[in-house]
Amino acid sequence: MAIIIKSLFILPLFFVSGFAEKFDQPNAYQVLNKEHILGPHELFGNPFGNPDDYKKVKVPDDFGTQIQGDDVAAPASNKPQNGPPDSPNLATLGFKGAWELVSKNSGVSAMHAILLPKINQVLMYDATIWKISNIRLPNGECRILNKTTGEKDCWCHSVLYDINNAKLTPLELHTDTWCSSGGLDVNGNLVSTGGFQGGANTVRYLGTCKGCNWREYPTALADRRWYSTQATLADGGFIVVGGRDAFSYEYIPAEGKCNAKPFLFEFLRQTTDPEENNLYPFVFLSTDGNVFIFANSRSVLLSPKSNKIVREFPVLPGGHRNYPASGMAALLPLKLKAEGQTMVNTEVLICGGSAHKDSYSKAEKNIFYTALQDCARMKITGNDSVWRRELMPTPRVMGDMMILPTGEALILNGAKRGASGWGFAREPNFAPVLYNPRAKKGERFTELAPSNIPRMYHSVSAVLPDGKVLVGGSNTNNGYIYDAMYPTELRIEKFSPPYLNPALAKKRPVIQGMPSAITYGGNVAVQIKLEGSQVQQQDLKVAMYCPAFTTHGVSMNQRLIDLGLKEVKSNVGTHTIVAVAPPSNMIAPPGFYLFSVVYQGVPSVAKWVQIK
């Protein structure tokens, strides 16, 4: 039987000014680990129920995507479709991708994940609240939870996962990162914000040096940021938007500094409802320097210079898209020209969610609504901003949407029924779906090879340099429970998209030479190895990808830029490509990107490049 907790979450302001990462205040441990009343989104379903119980309960008002008029394309076919010449659908060759189990123990339940530059390791972490994981802190170390009682936590709650050999490096966290956010700074370091308990006002930093560990500042943020979203701005700084009972946003201060107050944001108050379906809003930097913010079913453009809303977009019909209804969103690839670029069109894609605003509270009563099956895209630059919807092969809630080096979107993980929450979803969606934004409407989806591991609440994904996608996590339980309906999942998989078909190996370029740093608007010369004496420019694509910080179905700061090409010079087996770097920081915020060369739809192994 579910435990019903009706009290609202309240986090008292315990901290004193200047309290930072040293934790040397007399009451530091009590402050950081004081228990607080949980909120309405911390209800716990029965972890030992029957995963097929939804079949026994009649849901008289169950409906998913509603099709009205001609605003929704016909149901997507599962048959692979061909796109335009520059975007071949390689699944037509019969290879629908492949899964491989690469680790049986991630150490921690991967609630949050991001690929870190330079060291090629995926950072994964969960939350300190459970005081347990599957890997201990090294050298007998323990966190002191209470100096008076001597209570300790000797378990690790964050790890670095080596993508080449699956080796784990444990890292020590003090503040609670449950339902936090993050992104990479200009130098490739992780900046993490918010969380639960003493973590709610925290900003954390993690470098990529050998032996680097967390630096934590529990009073840096002015408002509590639990279920908030962090986005990179054109200057390389960050904005943090929303969170539980936080109808505001703020900019992350310099390390060691504290914000005095946030910016009140009435839009978030307007988009909330009894189920709070505007948590973890979708936030993207537009190519005009403004910030696109989507919450529940509405979206606006916010100026970070004036801190005013400069535009409101049409309502997205069909239902609710943010946590706990939990759809997915991505900024579609930004296509650049070689020269003469004055404007770059920016489109967003939002998929899945729930048609019912009460999907969470109904799931608590064992009523699991069918998730939304539609995807909607809209151009947020120019004057013709209209949502255009089409149907995925299957419904999906709590999924991840990852942008591949080819510019396609890979939709994976999640479920077909219910909502985000502890045991509040059913019918895992095992099959990834490939979305080709350049194909004709109604012909953009291809269903791929399924996994056999349910990836439910608290699952993550990360695009890797070799073009594979790392998939981990799934913990819909209160703690680490391994004999539940959906057990706490520690296995790590890699998914190979259709472009990694072994039959295409000869088409895969190899980057032999390129700069490690580039400047805005400058030429980028790249030497590749590829069989054949001639390579046609129209068969090539050069892409820069900013890695996503994934948690709760939100892929923060993910961005792919398709560079303009100036020329291609070919010798036998070796070719020089001259591309043009992004023209401004509004197109590509300063920082580290994965740089790929794609030939006839097959990407190279990516190299790290920094732009600033």
FENHU-V341032 format. One record per residue. PHI is phi as a letter, one per 40 degrees, with the letter a starting at -180 (NA if undefined). OMEGA is omega in radians with two decimals (NA if undefined). Layout:
BEGIN
PHI/OMEGA ; PHI/OMEGA
END
This chain:
BEGIN
NA/-3.09 ; c/3.05 ; c/-3.08 ; c/3.14 ; b/-2.99 ; c/-3.09 ; c/3.09 ; c/3.11 ; c/3.13 ; b/3.13 ; b/3.13 ; c/3.14 ; c/-3.06 ; c/-2.84 ; c/3.06 ; b/-3.08 ; c/3.08 ; g/3.12 ; c/-3.06 ; b/-2.90 ; c/-3.02 ; c/3.12 ; f/-3.08 ; b/3.03 ; c/-3.12 ; d/-3.09 ; b/-3.02 ; d/-3.02 ; c/3.07 ; c/-3.13 ; c/-3.03 ; c/-3.01 ; b/3.10 ; c/-3.14 ; c/3.14 ; b/3.11 ; c/3.12 ; c/-3.10 ; b/-3.08 ; c/3.11 ; c/3.05 ; b/3.00 ; c/-3.11 ; b/3.04 ; c/-3.14 ; c/-3.08 ; c/-3.06 ; b/3.11 ; c/-3.12 ; c/-3.11 ; c/3.11 ; b/-3.08 ; c/-3.13 ; c/-3.12 ; c/-3.08 ; c/-3.08 ; b/3.11 ; c/3.13 ; b/-2.99 ; c/-3.10 ; b/-3.13 ; c/3.01 ; a/3.11 ; b/-3.11 ; c/3.11 ; c/3.14 ; b/3.13 ; b/-3.13 ; g/-3.08 ; b/-3.09 ; c/3.12 ; b/3.13 ; c/3.11 ; d/-3.13 ; d/-3.07 ; c/3.08 ; c/3.05 ; c/3.11 ; c/-3.13 ; c/-3.11 ; b/3.09 ; c/3.04 ; c/3.08 ; c/-3.06 ; d/-3.10 ; c/-3.10 ; a/-3.11 ; c/3.07 ; c/-3.01 ; c/3.06 ; c/3.09 ; c/3.11 ; c/3.08 ; g/3.12 ; c/-3.07 ; c/-3.11 ; g/-3.10 ; a/3.11 ; b/3.02 ; b/3.07 ; c/-3.04 ; b/3.08 ; a/3.08 ; c/-3.10 ; a/3.08 ; c/3.12 ; g/3.08 ; b/3.02 ; c/-2.98 ; c/3.09 ; c/3.12 ; b/3.14 ; a/3.02 ; a/3.03 ; c/-3.13 ; c/-3.14 ; c/3.01 ; g/-3.07 ; c/3.11 ; f/3.04 ; b/3.11 ; c/3.05 ; c/3.11 ; b/3.07 ; a/3.13 ; b/-3.09 ; a/-3.12 ; c/-2.98 ; c/-3.09 ; c/3.09 ; f/3.09 ; a/3.01 ; a/3.09 ; b/3.07 ; a/-3.11 ; c/3.00 ; c/-3.06 ; c/2.99 ; f/3.10 ; g/-3.13 ; c/3.09 ; a/2.97 ; c/3.07 ; c/-3.13 ; c/-3.12 ; a/-3.10 ; c/-3.11 ; c/-3.10 ; c/-3.10 ; g/-3.14 ; c/-3.09 ; b/2.97 ; b/-3.08 ; b/-3.13 ; c/3.12 ; c/-3.14 ; b/3.03 ; a/-3.12 ; b/2.88 ; c/-3.13 ; b/3.13 ; c/-3.04 ; c/-3.13 ; c/-3.06 ; b/3.10 ; g/3.10 ; c/3.13 ; b/3.02 ; b/-3.11 ; c/3.11 ; b/-3.06 ; c/3.05 ; b/3.05 ; b/-3.11 ; c/-3.04 ; c/-3.09 ; c/-3.12 ; d/3.09 ; f/3.14 ; b/-3.10 ; b/-3.11 ; a/3.12 ; a/-3.12 ; c/3.09 ; c/-3.05 ; d/-3.08 ; c/3.07 ; g/3.10 ; c/3.08 ; c/2.98 ; b/-3.05 ; b/-3.09 ; b/2.96 ; g/-3.09 ; h/-3.06 ; b/3.09 ; f/-3.13 ; c/3.11 ; c/-2.96 ; c/-3.14 ; b/-2.98 ; c/2.85 ; b/-3.12 ; b/3.11 ; b/3.05 ; b/3.12 ; c/-3.12 ; b/3.13 ; c/3.09 ; c/-3.13 ; g/3.11 ; c/3.06 ; b/-3.05 ; c/2.91 ; b/-2.96 ; b/-3.10 ; b/-2.97 ; c/3.13 ; b/-3.02 ; c/-3.08 ; c/-3.09 ; c/-3.12 ; b/3.12 ; c/-3.09 ; b/3.11 ; b/-2.97 ; g/3.09 ; b/-3.13 ; b/-3.13 ; b/-3.12 ; b/3.12 ; c/3.11 ; b/-3.06 ; c/-3.13 ; c/-3.13 ; g/3.06 ; c/-3.07 ; b/2.92 ; b/3.08 ; b/-2.97 ; b/2.94 ; g/-3.05 ; h/-3.13 ; d/3.13 ; f/3.14 ; b/-3.14 ; c/-3.00 ; a/2.97 ; a/3.08 ; a/3.13 ; b/-3.09 ; c/-3.12 ; c/3.06 ; c/-3.08 ; d/-3.14 ; g/3.13 ; c/-3.13 ; b/3.04 ; c/3.13 ; c/3.14 ; a/3.12 ; c/3.01 ; c/3.11 ; c/-3.01 ; b/-3.06 ; c/3.13 ; d/-3.14 ; c/3.08 ; c/-3.14 ; c/-3.05 ; c/3.09 ; c/3.09 ; a/-3.10 ; d/3.13 ; c/-3.12 ; f/-3.10 ; c/3.04 ; b/3.07 ; c/-3.00 ; f/3.12 ; c/3.06 ; c/-3.05 ; b/-3.13 ; b/2.98 ; c/3.07 ; c/-3.11 ; c/3.02 ; c/3.10 ; g/3.09 ; c/-3.06 ; b/3.08 ; c/-3.13 ; b/3.14 ; b/3.13 ; a/3.11 ; g/3.06 ; a/-3.08 ; b/3.14 ; a/-3.14 ; a/3.03 ; b/-3.08 ; b/3.07 ; c/3.08 ; c/3.10 ; c/-3.12 ; c/-3.05 ; f/3.08 ; b/3.03 ; c/-3.09 ; b/3.13 ; a/3.01 ; b/-3.06 ; c/3.10 ; c/3.07 ; c/3.06 ; c/-3.09 ; c/2.98 ; h/-3.13 ; i/-2.96 ; b/-2.90 ; b/-3.08 ; b/-3.08 ; d/0.11 ; c/3.04 ; c/2.86 ; f/2.87 ; c/-3.13 ; b/3.13 ; a/3.07 ; a/2.93 ; c/-3.13 ; c/-3.09 ; d/3.13 ; c/-3.07 ; c/-3.11 ; b/3.04 ; b/-3.12 ; c/-3.14 ; a/3.10 ; g/-3.11 ; c/3.09 ; b/-3.14 ; a/3.10 ; b/3.12 ; c/3.14 ; b/3.12 ; b/3.03 ; b/3.10 ; b/3.14 ; b/-3.05 ; b/3.01 ; g/-3.06 ; h/-3.13 ; b/3.07 ; c/-3.02 ; b/3.13 ; c/-3.13 ; b/-3.11 ; c/-3.13 ; c/-3.10 ; c/3.07 ; c/3.11 ; c/3.09 ; c/3.11 ; b/3.10 ; g/3.00 ; b/-3.00 ; b/-3.12 ; c/3.00 ; c/-3.14 ; c/3.06 ; c/-3.11 ; b/-3.03 ; c/2.94 ; b/3.11 ; b/3.08 ; b/-3.10 ; a/3.03 ; c/-3.09 ; b/2.99 ; b/-3.08 ; g/-3.03 ; b/-3.05 ; b/-3.11 ; c/-3.13 ; b/3.07 ; c/3.06 ; b/-3.00 ; b/3.03 ; a/-3.03 ; b/2.97 ; c/3.08 ; c/-3.10 ; a/3.05 ; c/3.13 ; a/2.99 ; b/3.13 ; g/-3.14 ; c/3.00 ; b/3.06 ; b/-3.07 ; b/3.11 ; c/-3.12 ; c/-3.12 ; c/3.09 ; c/-3.08 ; g/3.07 ; c/3.08 ; b/3.07 ; b/3.14 ; b/-3.06 ; a/-3.14 ; g/3.06 ; g/-3.03 ; b/-3.14 ; c/-3.09 ; a/2.99 ; g/-3.06 ; a/3.00 ; c/3.12 ; i/-3.02 ; c/3.13 ; g/-3.01 ; b/3.07 ; b/3.13 ; b/3.07 ; f/3.13 ; d/3.07 ; c/-3.01 ; c/-2.97 ; c/3.00 ; c/3.09 ; b/3.09 ; c/3.13 ; b/3.13 ; b/-3.06 ; c/-3.09 ; c/3.09 ; c/3.13 ; c/3.09 ; d/-3.07 ; g/-3.12 ; b/-2.98 ; c/-3.01 ; b/3.00 ; b/3.10 ; c/-3.02 ; b/-3.08 ; c/-3.10 ; c/2.93 ; c/3.02 ; b/3.11 ; b/3.06 ; c/3.07 ; b/-3.01 ; c/-3.14 ; d/3.14 ; g/2.99 ; b/-3.10 ; a/3.07 ; a/3.08 ; a/3.05 ; c/-3.06 ; b/-3.12 ; d/-3.12 ; c/3.10 ; g/3.05 ; c/3.12 ; b/3.08 ; c/-3.12 ; b/-3.12 ; a/3.08 ; g/-3.10 ; h/3.05 ; a/-3.11 ; b/-3.07 ; b/3.09 ; c/-3.09 ; h/3.12 ; c/-3.09 ; b/-2.99 ; b/3.11 ; b/-3.10 ; c/3.06 ; d/3.00 ; b/-3.01 ; c/2.95 ; d/-2.95 ; b/3.13 ; b/3.14 ; c/3.11 ; b/3.08 ; b/2.90 ; b/3.09 ; b/3.08 ; c/3.10 ; c/-3.08 ; d/-3.13 ; c/3.08 ; c/3.00 ; d/-3.13 ; d/-3.14 ; c/-3.11 ; b/-3.04 ; d/-3.12 ; c/3.12 ; c/-3.04 ; c/3.12 ; c/3.04 ; b/3.12 ; c/-3.12 ; b/-3.13 ; a/3.08 ; a/3.14 ; c/3.08 ; c/3.10 ; a/3.13 ; b/3.14 ; b/-3.10 ; c/3.08 ; g/-3.11 ; c/3.07 ; c/3.10 ; b/3.14 ; c/-3.09 ; b/3.06 ; b/3.12 ; b/3.01 ; b/-3.12 ; a/-3.13 ; c/3.13 ; h/-3.10 ; c/-3.10 ; b/3.04 ; b/-3.10 ; c/-3.09 ; d/-3.12 ; c/3.11 ; c/-3.05 ; b/3.03 ; a/3.08 ; b/-3.01 ; b/3.01 ; b/-3.06 ; b/3.04 ; c/-3.05 ; c/3.13 ; c/2.89 ; c/-3.02 ; b/3.01 ; a/3.07 ; f/3.11 ; g/-3.14 ; b/3.14 ; b/-3.03 ; c/3.00 ; g/3.10 ; c/-3.04 ; a/3.06 ; b/-3.12 ; b/3.14 ; c/-3.00 ; c/3.03 ; c/-3.12 ; b/3.12 ; c/-3.13 ; a/3.06 ; b/3.10 ; b/-3.04 ; b/2.85 ; b/-3.11 ; c/3.08 ; g/-3.12 ; b/-3.03 ; b/3.09 ; b/3.13 ; b/3.03 ; b/3.10 ; b/3.12 ; b/-3.13 ; c/3.10 ; d/-3.03 ; c/-3.08 ; a/3.12 ; c/3.04 ; c/3.05 ; c/-3.12 ; b/3.08 ; d/-3.11 ; c/3.13 ; i/-3.09 ; c/3.13 ; b/2.95 ; c/-3.05 ; b/-3.10 ; b/2.94 ; b/-3.09 ; b/3.12 ; b/-3.13 ; f/3.07 ; g/-3.11 ; b/-3.07 ; c/3.00 ; c/2.86 ; c/-3.02 ; c/3.04 ; b/3.09 ; c/3.07 ; b/3.12 ; b/3.05 ; b/3.12 ; a/NA
END
